[in-house]
Amino acid sequence: MDRSIRRNQALIFLALTLGLALFSWSAHSWAQSVGDMPTYDQIQAAGSGADDKARNILNNMLGQFGENPFAAVGPPTELLGKMFFIFNACLFVVGASWVGYHCLAGIAQTAHEGEVLGKRLSSLWLPIRMTIGVGGMLPVFGGFSLAQSVMMMVGILGIGIANLLSTSAIDSAAEFEALVPPPAIAQGVGQVGFTGELGRDLFAMHVCTLLSNDYRSKTGQPTQDIAFDGTRLVAPDSCGSITIVTHGKSDRSGYSLVGFRNAAVDYDKIAAIADRTNQQYPQMLQSVNSSVQQLAQAWFEVYAAEDGQTHMRINPVPTYPDMDVATTMVDAQNRFLAGVRGDSKEDSALKDRALANMKQGGWATIGSWYSAFAEMNAAIQTAMTQTTLQVQSPEEALAVAGGQRIESVSDGLKSLGIKASTAVASRAGDFCDEPGLLSSVSNRVGNAVGAGTATGNCSVGQAIIMMITNGVAADSGGSGMINPLIAAKNLGDWLLVGVQGAYALTVAARSTPVGAAAGVAGQVASESAGATSAGLGSKLLKLTGIFGTIASDFGSVAPMLLGALLVIGMFLSFYVPFIPFVTWFTGLVSYFASFIEGLIAAQVWAFSHLHAEGEGLGQRTEKGYLYVLNMLLRPGLMVLGFFFASAASVLVGTLLFQMFGPALANVQGNSATGVLSIIGFFCIFLMLLVLMLQILFNLIYELPDRVIAWFGSGMEARMAKELDHKVESTVTNFARWGGHAAMPRG
């Protein structure tokens, strides 16, 4: 039995040694190929910054133990350390008694069954578990135990991982790297940069040209080559084109009276990207064209090889050289972006003071800077989409050519097995196409005033809704992109300005002599006899007619309407922009609560190793090891969740604006429901906007919960969810109170 155990131990040791050696070798080789990997010392140093807010909170709470858990050897000196000492010492005494019981039970089992520790107890794992349990419970680190020191050290490493992630994100953004690379899903702006899609189109253009020239040579016609004049790359015989298009001057400036801006963003430095983009496209397009031409020529030579006698193709259709084209385009994109961003290290998308403030507090403060990242992304999107590539693939060009389609060229392109263009096509413009007796007149009028919809109905109400939504949201995420949070902020600001402006006009009108006289007359009339007042009212109604009635009714409703707009404007302008920060802060509070829970429970985790029966470290210890993983990964996963939510909010928000118009046209159809429908549909749109933002930014604590749950039972951030829900409920109650306060009193 002992010989078998020793053999198994040797095999386990050998397997672990080989595994570690292979892992170290593969990690070293991989790191050399893709870049430097962070070392343990770098992670620990990143988690020990003097200005890190998370470490400051832990250090101020735990004293020397929080600064360096393994260096705090000796009796406790802090209040919490003394409390932990008593708690840990009590558990240690109970654990020692428990160990004594198992020792006596093991001796008895040995004497009874004639085997070491008996059949139920493991002679291998029992000493290991007892050693880990007793050693981990000793409160020798300033009142804290070894298990708690391990938990604290893992927590420091987790903070270090989060700091490395946040610092990398800040540095990359400062180096003009957009959170959502342009053009994303913007419609109608064209192709930005040298992507794999552009490589496929260019490869197809060259293959089409080679096939066309092969046909020309066999029919005695002169061959033609792809021509480039510095702005347009044109393939002969309708084989496609790539045109460099420079759009109008529309740099996103820091000075804007119609939209939100952030002073942390260096708009002037970002605007310079537009000029460098325009300069880089011609030379990079020419370089890429030469590289892809060689790949297409090699493909064509294999494809067109014929038997000298039968003139039949002798080779199977070669596969599209996906990896070669992709490698060419990746290299071109890297050189293109390097040229666009510039060589000067002094250039930054963020102003120096703001950049220093973003880094100062560490990962814990990253949630305060959402708007800076969002505005920086929008400015880069605008700058990099001022000059774009308009691509016409061979399939599109041949389709336009119609009768000029050459059969051999068409077959050759089909044999490539690639899609020539996968870009998101611009949605066709809205139009009026309603049937009816006066359809020709009404459709022309509807198209002229922009009242057409995606389905072909004419609707002034839908046109008003889309005009408002597009007006406040247009380019809030950069050219062709929508940032729903900035769009909501813009709309809220305009509503507040409008309501306050209306109130100011009312006060000004009352301050004029005419307004004052009207006020006095109204007061006198209200104090006069009811019959006289009624008679004057009837005379006024006769004089003003229906317009007077409408004005009178509107005057009675106006306070309620303005009050509702005031509440909506405050909600959009004040609360919605705070959703990223509020969600981040609730997740941060939950993280600190989770940290304290893990620190206290670490002593119970060490105690759970004292279970005598079974193999391994015991099932009761799994919870503790899961918490170690939680302490290590949660901060970094929170940072990832924040940036994923930031990127998704722009992409999904843009998609919402692109889809809402067609959805509204299909829902409403040809129904005519008046002014109330405009208000109703607009409220539905705002509800979708706010709910989308809240759900997406819940990734800050949902992502850590779900990822860690893959290891075992989840560590849910219940406090974050409860706190976030309470904040939302408080804001909702405030909005209800504001709405009731705005209602006129009878």
MISE-781449 format. One record per residue (C-alpha): residue in three letters; x, y, z. Coordinates in steps of 0.1 Angstrom, whole numbers, plus 5000, padded with zeros to 4 digits. Example, Ala and Ser with C-alpha at 12.3 -4.5 7.8 and 13.67 -1.06 7.14 Angstrom:
MISE-781449
ALA512349555078/SER513749895071/
end
This chain:
MISE-781449
MET500050005000/ASP502850245009/ARG504750154978/SER501750234956/ILE501250564973/ARG504850664968/ARG504650564931/ASN501450774927/GLN503051064944/ALA506151044921/LEU503951024890/ILE501951334902/PHE505151524909/LEU506651434875/ALA503451534857/LEU503351874875/THR506951934867/LEU506451864830/GLY503352064829/LEU504952374844/ALA507952334821/LEU505752314790/PHE503652614802/SER506752824809/TRP508152744775/SER504952804756/ALA504253134775/HIS507753254768/SER507553174731/TRP504053334728/ALA505153644747/GLN508053694723/SER505753674693/VAL502953904704/GLY504554124730/ASP505654144766/MET503453974792/PRO503054134826/THR505153964853/TYR504153894889/ASP506254184902/GLN504554424877/ILE501054314887/GLN501954354924/ALA503554694918/ALA500454804899/GLY498254704929/SER500454894953/GLY500255254940/ALA500355524966/ASP497555714949/ASP495255414942/LYS491955494958/ALA491055124964/ARG494355054982/ASN493955375002/ILE490555265015/LEU491954915024/ASN495155055039/ASN493255315061/MET490955045072/LEU493454765079/GLY496654955087/GLN499954785081/PHE498254455072/GLY496554625043/GLU499854775030/ASN501854445032/PRO500054145048/PHE503053925052/ALA505154195068/ALA502854265097/VAL504253985118/GLY503654025155/PRO500854125179/PRO497954345167/THR498354725169/GLU495154835152/LEU491554835165/LEU490354605137/GLY493554385141/LYS492754335177/MET489154235169/PHE490353995142/PHE492853845167/ILE490053755191/PHE487853615164/ASN490753425148/ALA492053295181/CYS488653165191/LEU488352975159/PHE491952845163/VAL491152705197/VAL488052525184/GLY490052405154/ALA492852275176/SER490352085196/TRP488851945164/VAL492351835153/GLY492851655187/TYR489651465183/HIS490651345148/CYS494051245161/LEU492451025188/ALA489950895163/GLY492750805138/ILE494750625165/ALA491650425175/GLN490950335139/THR494550225134/ALA494449995164/HIS491049855154/GLU491549795116/GLY495349745115/GLU495850015089/VAL497350365093/LEU494350595102/GLY491950325092/LYS490050275060/ARG487950595062/LEU490750835066/SER493350915040/SER496950875051/LEU497951105023/TRP495451395024/LEU494651405062/PRO498151535072/ILE498051785043/ARG494651915052/MET495451935089/THR498652125082/ILE496952375059/GLY494052415083/VAL496052465115/GLY498852675098/GLY496252885080/MET494452975112/LEU497453095132/PRO496753475139/VAL500353585137/PHE500153865112/GLY499054155134/GLY496053965145/PHE495253825111/SER495853465100/LEU497853315072/ALA494653245053/GLN493653605056/SER497053715045/VAL496753505014/MET493353645007/MET494653995011/MET497553934988/VAL495353794962/GLY493154104965/ILE496154324959/LEU497054124928/GLY493354164916/ILE493754544921/GLY496954534901/ILE495254354872/ALA492554614872/ASN495054894873/LEU496954744843/LEU493754724824/SER492555074831/THR496055224825/SER496255044792/ALA492855174782/ILE493755534791/ASP497055524773/SER495555364742/ALA492755624741/ALA495355904746/GLU497255764716/PHE494155824694/GLU492855464695/ALA489055474694/LEU487055254717/VAL484855174687/PRO487155174656/PRO485755394628/PRO483455364609/ALA481755104631/ILE478155064618/ALA477855424606/GLN475755444574/GLY476855624543/VAL480355724554/GLY482255474533/GLN485155234542/VAL487755354567/GLY491155204568/PHE492554884552/THR490354604564/GLY490054244554/GLU486854334535/LEU488754594514/GLY491354324507/ARG488754084494/ASP487254354472/LEU490754454458/PHE491654084452/ALA488454034433/MET489154344412/HIS492554214402/VAL491153864394/CYS488354024374/THR490954224355/LEU493153924348/LEU490153714336/SER489054004314/ASN492554044299/ASP492753664293/TYR489453684274/ARG490753994255/SER494053814245/LYS492153514232/THR489853734211/GLY492653954197/GLN491754264218/PRO494354484236/THR494654424274/GLN494154684300/ASP495554734335/ILE494154884367/ALA494855254368/PHE495455484398/ASP495555864395/GLY496155944431/THR492455964441/ARG490755674423/LEU491755314416/VAL489855204385/ALA489754844371/PRO488954814334/ASP485954634319/SER483654714348/CYS485754524373/GLY485254774401/SER486855084416/ILE488055234449/THR487755604453/ILE489255824480/VAL486556064490/THR487156364512/HIS483956494528/GLY483256844539/LYS485257014567/SER483356904598/ASP485856864626/ARG484356804660/SER485257124678/GLY485357194715/TYR483157504710/SER479557404704/LEU476357564714/VAL474157284701/GLY475756974716/PHE477656834746/ARG481456864747/ASN484056774773/ALA487056994781/ALA489256694789/VAL489356604752/ASP491956784730/TYR489856844699/ASP492557034681/LYS495056734683/ILE492356494672/ALA491256724643/ALA494856694629/ILE494056324622/ALA491756424594/ASP494656594575/ARG496956304581/THR494256054570/ASN493956234537/GLN497656224532/GLN498055854540/TYR495355704518/PRO497055754483/GLN500455604492/MET498955324513/LEU496355234487/GLN499055214460/SER501254994482/VAL498354764491/ASN497354744454/SER500854624444/SER500854354471/VAL497454224464/GLN498154224427/GLN500953974432/LEU498653744452/ALA495953764425/GLN498553694398/ALA499653374416/TRP496053264421/PHE495253334384/GLU498253144371/VAL497052824389/TYR493452884379/ALA494052954342/ALA496652684336/GLU495552484305/ASP496452174286/GLY498452264254/GLN496352034232/THR492852034246/HIS492952394260/MET491152264291/ARG491952374326/ILE494152124343/ASN494052244379/PRO491252244404/VAL489952584414/PRO492552724439/THR491252844472/TYR491153214480/PRO494453304498/ASP492553434529/MET495553434553/ASP497953604528/VAL495453874520/ALA494553924557/THR498253944566/THR498854204539/MET495854414551/VAL496854394588/ASP500354514580/ALA498854794558/GLN496354894585/ASN499154914612/ARG501255134589/PHE498255344581/LEU497255394617/ALA500855474627/GLY500955744600/VAL497555884610/ARG498355904647/GLY501656064641/ASP505156004654/SER505256264681/LYS504756124715/GLU503756474727/ASP500456454708/SER497556314729/ALA493856294725/LEU493556404761/LYS494756724777/ASP497656674801/ARG495956774833/ALA492956554825/LEU495156264816/ALA497056284849/ASN493756304868/MET492355994850/LYS495455794860/GLN495855924895/GLY493055744913/GLY493655404897/TRP490955164885/ALA488455254912/THR487955604896/ILE487655494860/GLY483855504862/SER483955884867/TRP485455934832/TYR482855784809/SER482056114791/ALA485756174784/PHE486055834767/ALA482755884748/GLU483656234735/MET487156124726/ASN485755834706/ALA483256064689/ALA485956314679/ILE488156034665/GLN485255894646/THR484556234631/ALA488256294622/MET488855954606/THR485655954586/GLN486256284568/THR488356094542/THR487055754534/LEU487155494506/GLN484155434484/VAL484355074471/GLN482454944441/SER483054564439/PRO483354374406/GLU479954214411/GLU478354554416/ALA480154714386/LEU479354424363/ALA475754434374/VAL475654804364/ALA477354724331/GLY474454494323/GLY475054364287/GLN478854404290/ARG479054114315/ILE481653854302/GLU480653494309/SER484253374317/VAL484853664340/SER481553594359/ASP482453224362/GLY485953304374/LEU484653544401/LYS482153284413/SER484953034416/LEU486653254442/GLY484053164467/ILE484253504485/LYS481753784491/ALA483054094474/SER481454324498/THR480054274533/ALA479754644544/VAL476554764561/ALA474654924533/SER472955254538/ARG469255234543/ALA467255364514/GLY465755704520/ASP462255734533/PHE459555804507/CYS455855844501/ASP454055574479/GLU450555564492/PRO447755444469/GLY444755664465/LEU442855904441/LEU445256184448/SER448255974454/SER450356134427/VAL449856484442/SER450056374478/ASN453156154473/ARG454956444456/VAL454056684484/GLY454956424510/ASN458356364495/ALA458856744491/VAL458256814528/GLY460056504540/ALA456956324553/GLY457755984538/THR458455674559/ALA460455354553/THR457255174543/GLY456055434519/ASN453355604540/CYS453055974542/SER453156094579/VAL453856434592/GLY453756314628/GLN456456044621/ALA458556304603/ILE458356534633/ILE459356244657/MET462356144635/MET463356514630/ILE463456564668/THR465356234676/ASN467756274647/GLY468256644655/VAL469356594691/ALA471256274684/ALA472956334651/ASP476656264653/SER476556244691/GLY478955954687/GLY480856104658/SER480056104620/GLY477155864614/MET477255724650/ILE474955784679/ASN475955784716/PRO472555744734/LEU473855894766/ILE475156214750/ALA471956224728/ALA469856214760/LYS472056484776/ASN471556704745/LEU467756654745/GLY467556714783/ASP469557034780/TRP467457164752/LEU464257094771/LEU465457274802/VAL466557574781/GLY463257574763/VAL461157554795/GLN463257824812/GLY463158034781/ALA459358004780/TYR459158104817/ALA461458404811/LEU459258514782/THR456158484803/VAL457758694831/ALA458958954806/ALA455458974790/ARG453859034824/SER456459304831/THR455359514801/PRO452759784805/VAL450259584784/GLY450959274804/ALA450559464837/ALA447359624826/ALA446059284816/GLY446959144850/VAL445159424868/ALA442159384846/GLY442059014853/GLN442259074890/VAL439459334888/ALA437359094867/SER437858814892/GLU436659034920/SER433559164901/ALA430258994900/GLY429958654883/ALA427458774858/THR429559064847/SER432558834844/ALA430558584824/GLY429358864801/LEU432858984794/GLY434058634788/SER431258574763/LYS432058894744/LEU435758804743/LEU434958464729/LYS432758624702/LEU435558864693/THR438358604691/GLY436358314679/ILE437857964678/PHE441358094680/GLY440558254713/THR439057934726/ILE442257744716/ALA444458004731/SER442457994763/ASP442557614766/PHE446257614757/GLY446957874784/SER445257644810/VAL447257344799/ALA450557514793/PRO451757504830/MET451157134831/LEU452857074798/LEU455857284807/GLY456057114841/ALA456156774824/LEU458856884800/LEU460857024829/VAL460756694847/ILE461656504816/GLY464456744808/MET465856714843/PHE465756334841/LEU467556324808/SER470056604815/PHE470956504851/TYR470256134858/VAL470855964825/PRO474456094821/PHE475155964856/ILE474055604848/PRO477655484841/PHE478955644873/VAL476055534895/THR476355174883/TRP480155174886/PHE479955314921/THR477355064932/GLY479554784918/LEU482554934937/VAL480654944970/SER479754584964/TYR483354494957/PHE484554644990/ALA481854455008/SER482854134990/PHE486454205000/ILE485654235037/GLU483453925035/GLY486353725020/LEU488853855045/ILE486653755075/ALA485653425059/ALA489253325052/GLN489553195088/VAL486452985083/TRP487952865050/ALA491152755068/PHE488952585094/SER487052395067/HIS490352205058/LEU490152025091/HIS487551785079/ALA489151445082/GLU487351215057/GLY487651195020/GLU490351264994/GLY491751594982/LEU491351915002/GLY487651845008/GLN484451974992/ARG483852215021/THR486952415010/GLU485652484975/LYS483852794985/GLY487052954998/TYR489052874967/LEU486153024946/TYR486453344968/VAL490153354961/LEU489253364924/ASN486653634931/MET489153854948/LEU491653804920/LEU489353854890/ARG486454084901/PRO488254424898/GLY489654344863/LEU486254214852/MET484554524864/VAL486954734843/LEU486254514813/GLY482554534819/PHE482754914820/PHE484554944787/PHE482454674770/ALA479254864781/SER480755184769/ALA481455034734/ALA478154844733/SER476155154742/VAL477455344711/LEU476955044688/VAL473554934701/GLY472455304705/THR473255364668/LEU471355054658/LEU468355174679/PHE468255504660/GLN468655324627/MET465855074635/PHE463355304652/GLY462255484621/PRO461355164601/ALA459755014633/LEU457655324638/ALA456555324602/ASN455454954604/VAL453654994638/GLN451855314628/GLY451055224592/ASN448555474577/SER446855544611/ALA446155914618/THR446155954656/GLY447056324660/VAL449356514683/LEU449056264712/SER450755994691/ILE453856214686/ILE454156244724/GLY453455874730/PHE455955744705/PHE458555984717/CYS458055864753/ILE458455504741/PHE461655594724/LEU463055764755/MET462055464776/LEU463955234753/LEU466955464754/VAL467155474792/LEU466455104797/MET469055014772/LEU471655224790/GLN470755074824/ILE470954714812/LEU474154754793/PHE476054924822/ASN474854654845/LEU477654454828/ILE479854624854/TYR478754384880/GLU476954124859/LEU480054034839/PRO482153944870/ASP479253744885/ARG478653544853/VAL482353484845/ILE483253364881/ALA480153144881/TRP481852934853/PHE484252814880/GLY481452714904/SER478552864923/GLY478353234915/MET479453514937/GLU476653754930/ALA477054124937/ARG473754154956/MET474654474973/ALA475354644939/LYS472054534925/GLU470154644956/LEU471854984957/ASP471355034920/HIS467754944923/LYS467255194952/VAL468855474932/GLU466555404903/SER463555394926/THR464455714942/VAL464855894908/THR461555744897/ASN459755874928/PHE461356214923/ALA460056224888/ARG456556134900/TRP456756404927/GLY457956654900/GLY455056544878/HIS452456594905/ALA454056924915/ALA453757044880/MET449956964878/PRO447857274881/ARG445757304912/GLY442057374908/
end
